[in-house]
C-alpha cells in the first residue's frame, strides 16, 4: 500500500511540474498582475510615446497594434460571407446567427494569420514587446506618482 501511495505522490508531483512548466510564462506578468492597485489606463498617445522612445520594442509593438486591423477585417469578411450564404439558402434566423458568428471567428483567425506573415510578426517575441511596454508604463506612472508624493512631503 505504501508503494502505491509513493507512485501516486510521484505521479502527482510530475503532473504538477508539467503544468508549472506550461504556465511558466505567467511569471513574467507577476510584476503587473499581482498588484494591489491596478496600473492606470493608458491612451494611444502613451503607446505612441513608448513606440518613439524604444528603438527595439517600439516598432514591434506598433506592428502588433496594426495587426489587429487584419483580424477585424477578416472577421467582418468572414461574418458577411458565411452569414450571407446562410441567409440565402436557409432563411433560418438562428442558423444565420450561428453561421455569422462562426464566419467571424474563422475570418478573424485567418486575418490574424495573414497579419502574422504580412507584418512578419513571427520574427520577434510578441510577449516581450507587450511586457516591455507594461514595464515602461509602470515605471512612468509610478515614477511620476512617487515624485509628486515625495515633493508634497518635503
C-alpha positions as CSV (number, residue, x, y, z in Angstrom):
1,X,0.0,0.0,0.0
2,X,2.8,2.4,0.9
3,X,4.4,1.7,-2.5
4,X,1.1,2.6,-4.3
5,X,1.0,5.9,-2.3
6,X,4.6,6.6,-3.4
7,X,3.6,6.1,-7.0
8,X,0.5,8.3,-6.7
9,X,2.6,11.0,-5.0
10,X,5.3,10.9,-7.7
11,X,2.7,11.0,-10.4
12,X,1.0,14.0,-8.7
13,X,4.4,15.8,-8.5
14,X,5.1,15.0,-12.1
15,X,1.8,16.4,-13.2
16,X,2.2,19.5,-11.0
17,X,5.7,20.1,-12.5
18,X,4.3,19.6,-16.0
19,X,1.6,22.3,-15.5
20,X,4.1,24.6,-13.7
21,X,6.3,24.5,-16.8
22,X,3.3,25.0,-19.1
23,X,2.3,28.2,-17.3
24,X,5.8,29.5,-16.6
25,X,5.2,32.4,-18.9
26,X,2.8,33.8,-16.2
27,X,5.9,34.5,-14.0
28,X,6.7,37.4,-16.4
29,X,3.4,39.1,-15.6
30,X,3.7,38.8,-11.8
31,X,5.1,42.4,-11.6
32,X,2.0,43.8,-13.3
33,X,-0.8,41.3,-12.4
34,X,-0.1,40.8,-8.7
35,X,-0.7,44.4,-7.8
36,X,-3.0,45.7,-5.1
37,X,-3.9,48.7,-7.2
38,X,-4.1,48.3,-11.0
39,X,-2.0,50.4,-13.3
40,X,-3.7,53.5,-14.6
41,X,-5.3,53.3,-18.0
42,X,-3.0,54.3,-20.9
43,X,-4.0,56.2,-24.0
44,X,-2.9,55.9,-27.6
45,X,-0.7,58.9,-27.1
46,X,1.1,56.9,-24.3
47,X,1.6,54.0,-26.6
48,X,3.0,56.3,-29.3
49,X,5.4,57.8,-26.8
50,X,6.7,54.3,-26.0
51,X,7.0,53.4,-29.7
52,X,9.0,56.6,-30.3
53,X,11.2,56.1,-27.2
54,X,12.1,52.4,-27.5
55,X,14.1,51.6,-30.7
56,X,13.8,47.8,-30.3
57,X,10.4,47.1,-28.9
58,X,8.7,50.2,-30.2
59,X,8.4,49.1,-33.8
60,X,7.4,45.6,-32.6
61,X,4.6,47.0,-30.5
62,X,3.5,49.2,-33.4
63,X,3.3,46.1,-35.7
64,X,1.3,44.2,-33.1
65,X,-1.1,47.1,-32.8
66,X,-1.5,47.3,-36.5
67,X,-2.1,43.6,-36.9
68,X,-5.4,43.7,-35.1
69,X,-6.8,45.6,-38.1
70,X,-6.2,42.5,-40.2
71,X,-8.1,40.4,-37.6
72,X,-11.1,42.8,-37.6
73,X,-11.2,42.9,-41.4
74,X,-11.1,39.1,-41.6
75,X,-13.8,38.8,-39.0
76,X,-16.1,41.2,-40.9
77,X,-15.5,39.5,-44.2
78,X,-16.0,36.0,-42.7
79,X,-19.2,37.1,-41.0
80,X,-20.6,38.7,-44.1
81,X,-19.7,35.8,-46.3
82,X,-20.9,32.9,-44.2
83,X,-23.9,34.8,-42.9
84,X,-24.9,35.8,-46.4
85,X,-24.7,32.3,-47.7
86,X,-26.6,31.0,-44.7
87,X,-29.4,33.6,-45.2
88,X,-29.6,33.0,-49.0
89,X,-30.0,29.2,-48.7
90,X,-31.6,28.8,-45.3
91,X,-33.6,31.9,-44.2
92,X,-33.4,30.5,-40.6
93,X,-32.7,33.2,-38.1
94,X,-30.8,31.0,-35.6
95,X,-28.8,29.4,-38.4
96,X,-28.0,32.8,-39.7
97,X,-26.7,34.0,-36.3
98,X,-24.6,30.8,-35.8
99,X,-23.2,31.0,-39.3
100,X,-22.4,34.7,-38.9
101,X,-20.6,34.1,-35.6
102,X,-18.7,31.1,-36.9
103,X,-17.7,33.1,-40.0
104,X,-16.5,36.0,-37.9
105,X,-14.4,33.6,-35.7
106,X,-12.8,31.8,-38.7
107,X,-12.3,35.1,-40.6
108,X,-10.7,36.7,-37.6
109,X,-8.3,33.9,-37.0
110,X,-7.4,33.9,-40.7
111,X,-6.9,37.6,-40.7
112,X,-4.6,37.4,-37.7
113,X,-2.6,34.7,-39.5
114,X,-2.3,36.9,-42.6
115,X,-1.1,39.7,-40.3
116,X,1.5,37.3,-38.9
117,X,3.0,36.9,-42.3
118,X,2.5,40.4,-43.8
119,X,3.8,42.2,-40.7
120,X,6.4,39.4,-40.1
121,X,5.4,39.0,-36.5
122,X,6.9,35.6,-36.4
123,X,10.4,37.2,-36.3
124,X,10.1,38.6,-32.8
125,X,8.8,37.7,-29.3
126,X,5.3,39.4,-29.1
127,X,5.1,38.7,-25.4
128,X,8.4,40.5,-24.7
129,X,7.2,43.6,-26.6
130,X,4.0,43.7,-24.6
131,X,5.8,43.2,-21.3
132,X,8.4,45.8,-22.1
133,X,5.5,48.3,-22.7
134,X,3.9,47.3,-19.4
135,X,7.2,47.7,-17.5
136,X,7.8,51.1,-19.2
137,X,4.2,52.2,-18.3
138,X,4.6,51.1,-14.7
139,X,7.9,52.9,-14.3
140,X,6.5,56.0,-15.9
141,X,3.3,56.2,-13.9
142,X,4.7,55.0,-10.6
143,X,7.8,57.2,-11.1
144,X,5.7,60.3,-11.6
145,X,3.5,59.4,-8.6
146,X,6.5,58.8,-6.4
147,X,8.0,62.1,-7.5
148,X,4.8,64.0,-6.8
149,X,4.2,62.3,-3.4
150,X,7.9,62.9,-2.4
151,X,7.6,66.6,-3.3
152,X,4.5,67.0,-1.2
153,X,6.2,65.5,1.9
154,X,9.1,67.9,1.7
